[in-house]
Amino acid sequence: MAFFKIEGGHALKGEIIPQGAKNESLQILCAVLLTPEPVTIHKVPNIRDVNKLIELLGSMGVEVEKLDEESYRFTAKNVDINYLNTPEYKQQAASLRGSIMVMGPLLARFGEASLPKPGGDKIGRRRLDTHFLGFEKLGAKFNYDTQDSYYTIDASNLKGTYMLLDEASVTGTANIVMAASMAEGETTIYNAACEPYLQQLCEMLNRMGAKISGVGSNLLRIEGVSSLKGTEHTMLPDMIEVGSFIGLAAMTGSDITIKGAGVHQLGVIPATFRKLGINFDVNGNDIHVYDNEHYEIDTFIDGSIMTIADAPWPGLTPDLLSIILVVATQAKGTVLIHQKMFESRLFFVDKLIDMGAQIILCDPHRATVIGLDRSQSLRGLSMTSPDIRAGVSLLIAALSAEGESLIYNIEQIDRGYQNIHQRLQNLGAQVERYDSAVFTK
């Protein structure tokens, strides 16, 4: 088990470039299965989840060419659909939550798919009903083997239809859109997710020859086509990384410029950090965070305590609530963090409390943070990363804390942030990576 050793209390300075978007990558990479023609993708993040998905595609028979550090060409001309019945496939797919995204393209192009129950973060129940209900609406028939936790789907005759999604699931919408892109007739999807990453997927599919309208809204119309062609696509900057770096700069009292932040795709993220009193300037497509020795949380107009909650786009992404919670621990004022989507994502606050933060965990979904206003620093601690976002939140806390911290199970962080310790070192952070679980002072 690898771990980080962090010496906290140092202000950082410099420029950092966000990686390509993780959550977009998992959709876009699977879309290459829709065509036998080459698809070139740029700004592919070098992170564990993405690399494992690329390995899975290669094992399925997709020709993978690495063009440079961030660019790949994929040719899915000779996909081996029989590989889905092998133990190797079951093992590969089960270790990666993003593997669910291969189902839509496989159903569209080959009329069948199978998948073990995928893995991922331990952040509570993450149901897959939206995916399968959408596939069923299109005419697919599926079976779930409860003993083997294995899904098999027959979709030999997909037909367009009207559907109202039970929730605005981003991955569910993406999977259904890819399946419907080659279904017979027109599909209408109401209550569709409309995140920038979903918009990116729809625009890519349209360049491949799909006929999707309503992109950017929660009402999508897809006219099925018989085949799709190759294309070229560039990922957006990762909005979660951008938010993480804003929080890092504020928490450590640093002067950091986030280059190429994709400002116009960030939605309410900048405004949410401003609610915490954080100072930053937007210069074109860059964000300069500075002068945050003290920052004060807003209140509502009537003076009541501010609540920050996640919501479907264009609301605040749930992936940033852990970051916002940590940053609030050194603000002046009080805020209620309401994590509506995942019932286990706030449990990491026990480590922050051990570090000296003043937090009341109200229930699995809500935590009240009473900011310390830097009257006392957090204390260094030995801790374990439970998931990607909590892991980075603990890393930010450790970088601001007095003394030394150890963070174990950083393979979770590797799943979403590429070379994070090296990039932080370039800003002056005192963080070292060790690939052995044994450390002696």
C-alpha positions, 0 to 999 in steps of 0.5 A: 500500500503506497502512501504520502508523507507530508510536511504541512504549513508551507505556502505554495506558489506557481502555476498548475495545469489541470488534467483532462477530465476524468469523468468525461474520459470514461464516457468518451473512451467507451464511445470508440466501440461504436465505430470500426474507424479510428478515433483520436482522443487528446488530453487523456488523463494519466490516472489509474481508472482511465489506464485500466479502462484503456487496458480493458478496451485493448483486451477486448480487441481495440487497437490502441496507439499512444501518440504522445503523453496525452493523446491516443488513437483507438481503432475498434475494428476487430472487437472480440465480443466473445472476450466478454465471457472470459474470466479475465474480462470479469476480473478486469471489468469488476475492478473498475466502475467505469466499465459500466460505460462499455454496455451502451456502445456494445448494445448499439453495435453488437446487440449484446453485452455482459458485465460483472457488478463494477467496483469503485469508491466505497461511498455508499450505494450507487445503483445502476437502475437508470442504465438498465431501465433505459436499455429496457425501454429501447427493447433490450432484455437483461438478466442479473445473476445474483450468485455471480453478480453478473449482468447479461443483456440481449439487444438484437433489435433496439428501437427508439422510444420515449423515456423519462429517466428516474434520475438525471444520472450522468453515466446513465444518460451517456450509456442510453444516448450511446445505445440509442444513437444506432437504434431504429427510429427516434429516441426522446430522453426527458430528465436527461443529465446535461453536464458539460461532459455529457454535452462533450459526448453528444457533440463527439457522437454528432461529429461521428454521424449521430443525430442528437438534438437538445444538447445542453438541455434535459430533453434529448432527441436522438434519431438512430443511424445505421453506422458511425464513423471515426473522429477526433476529440479533446477532453475538457479540463477536469473541473474537480481538479480546478476546484481542488486547486482553488481549495488548496490555494485558499487552505494553505494561504498560497498564490497559485494560478490555474492555467487553462481552467476551462472557466466557461464550463465550471458553472457555479463552482467559482461562485460557490468558492466565493461564498466561502470568502475565497479571493481569486481573479479570472483572467481569460481561461486562467484562475489566479487564487491569492491573498486568502490569509483570512476568508469569511463564509457568507450567510443567507440574506436573513443572516442564517447559516449558509448551506452548500449542497450538491445538485444535478447540473447546473447545480454543484457537483457532489465531487467537490463537497469534500474539498469545500468542507475541508476548506471551510475548516479554516474559514471565519464563520459556519456552514452546513454541508449537505451531501445529498447523493452519497450516504457515506461520503462525509464519514471521512470527517472523523480524521479532520476532527482528529486533526483539530477541525470543529465539525459536527456530523449531523447524519450521513448526509450533513455536516456542520463546519465551524471555521477556525479562522486560522486561530489554530492550525490543524495537526498532522496525522496518520490516516487512510484515504477512503475514496478519491475525493476524500483522499485529496481533501485529506491531502489538502488538510495535511498540506495546511497542518502543522507537523507531519502527516501520513496518508495511506491507500493513496491508490484511491487518489491515483484513480482521479489525479495524475502525478499529484505529488510531483505537480504539488512539489513543483508548487513548493509542497513538501510531499513525498510518495513511498510505494511501501506501507512501512515507514520509519521516522 
